[in-house]
Amino acid sequence: AVAGIRSTGLQAELAAARLALLSADVHLDQRLPSVAMDEKTENVMAMAVREAVTNILRHAGARRVEVELREDGDRVMLSIVDDGRGGIVRHGNGLTGMKERLASVRGTLDVDSAVGAGTRLTLCRCGDSKSKPYCDHSHVDKGFAATGELPAAAELPAWPEGAPLAIDPIPNGPLKVAGPMEITSGSGRAAKR
């Protein structure tokens, strides 16, 4: 569990996660649009990223991690998916702490972790709950869901044989990739080339 450490904000936590995962040869894909959150909610989400990455590095044996943030009105959902070994059968201190921190901002934690199929953590902070500060899954009735699945592409063009791939780091930022590359969802479906 991550304890006794102050959060530095979601963007800073994701930058630290990228470095930690990169050092372990784990690829991080992130989809993080600008989302307005109060400071407490952002800190809870940031600490969840820290805890999830710690667990992935210690236990999952993953090669790829996807982080997606979504907003719909008062609802904010963070999805963290890895392609590791899965099989979480009980919540240890880390997941228990994550769940408790989420409850403090009217949030919930759903864990999907079939053996051999990786782990999906879905953190939801919903403004529609009638049982505040707890989640009563009102977001489901409102049609709000984030599966982490990328939108399907109609038809993906093939890259020319032998086309070069260029990967350039951008100072203090992400990588710029040009050339034959395929973006896939957590299920392995190609979403973009």
N, C-alpha and C positions, 0 to 999 in steps of 0.2 A: 504494500500500500504506500501511497505517497502521502506523507504526513508532515506537519510542521513546516511546510513550505508555502510561501505566499504565491499566488498566481500573478502573472505579469500581463495578462490579457490574451485573447484568443490568437491574434496574429503572431505575437511573440512566441506563444506556446507552439504554434504550428511551425514556425521557423526552427525552433529547437527540436521538434519532432522530426522534421525533414533531415536535419543533421544527424540525429541519433539513428534514424532508420537507414540513412545513406551509409553511415559507418558500419552498419551490419548488413549491407548489401540488400536492403529491403526498399522496394520502390514505393513512393507515396504519390497518389493522385489526389488532388483536392479541388473541390468545387465550392467556393466560398464567396457568394455575392455579398455586397455590402448590406448588412442587416443591423437595424437599430435595436440595441439591447441595453437594458439598464446594467450598471456596473456589476451588480451581484450576479445576474444571470450570465453575463459574459465571463465572470470569474469561475462560475460553476462549470460552464462549458469548457473553459480553458483547462481547468483541473481535470475534467473528464478526458480530454485529449491526452494530457500528461499521464494519467493513470492507465488509459487504454494502450498507449505506446509502451509504457513500462511493462505491462502484461504481455504485449505482443513480443517484445524483445526477450523477455524472460521465459515465456512459456509456449508461444504459438508456433515457432518454426516457420513463420510466414515469409513469403517473397514479395508480396504486394499488399498495400494498405490503401483504402479509399476513404476519404473524409468528405462528407457533403453537408452543407448547411442550407436549410430552407426556411422561408418565412411566409406566412399567410396571415395577414392581420396581426393579432396578438400572439399567434402561435409561432414558435421557433422549434425546429427539429434539427438535430445533429445526428448524422449516421456515420459510424466508424466500422468499416468492414475489412477483415483480413482473410487471406487465403491459406491460413495455417491449419493446424491439426484439429481445431475445434474441440468439442467434447467437454465443455464446462458443465459439471454436474452440480456444483454448489457455488454460491457466492462467497468468495474469501473477503478479507478485509478491504481490498481495493474496490471491488464491485459493490460491497455493502456501503462503503463510504461514499461512492459515487451516487448510489441510490438515495442516501440520506441528504447529500448536498442538493440533489435535484428536488427532493421533496421541499426543501427550504425555499424554492422558487416556483412552487406549484408544478413540478415536473415529475416525469416518470422515466424509468429505464426498462427497456425490453431487451432481452438477450436471446439470440438465436444462435445455437452453437452445436450443430450436429457433428458427431465424430467424423473426422476426415473432410469436413466441408467448411472449415474456417469458422469465424465468429462474426456476427453482426450485432453491434450495440446501437440501439436507437434511443436517443435522449430527446424527450419532448417536453417543451414548456408551453402549455396551452392556456390561453386566457378565457376559455369557454367553460371550464369546470364549474359545476354547481356545488362541488365538495371542496372548495379551496380551503387550505393550501394543497389539497391532494388532487390527483388527476382521476376523473371518473370516466375517462375515454370519450369525452364529448367531442374531441377532435375527429373521432371516427364517424360520428353522426353528421359532422360538418363536411365530411368528404376529404379531410386533410390526411394525406398519407405520403410518406417518403420511403420508397423501397430501396433507394440507392441504385436502381437500375437506370442506365442511361437511355435516352430516347432512341428508338429504333431508326436506323437510316434506311431510306428506300432502296437504293442500290449503291454499293460501294465500288468505286473504280479501282482497278488493279494498278499497282505501281510498275513502271517499266523495269524490265530485268536489269539488274546491276546499278540501279539508280543510287546515288550517294546519300548517306545520312549524315547530317551535321548537327552536333549537339554543342551549344555554346552557353556557358554560364553567364548570367546577367548579374553584374555587381549587386550584392545585397538583395537578390531576388531569385526567381525561378530559373529554369533552364529554357533556352530557346532551341526548339527542335525543328529542323527542316529536312524534308526528304521522306523516304518510305517508312511510314510509321502507322501503326494501327492502334486505336484506342478501343479497349474492350471493357465491358461491364464486369461486375463481380461474378456473374454467371458464365463469363467467357464469350459472350456474344459480341461480335465486332460492331462498334457503334460509329466509328469514323476512321477514315484513312486519309 
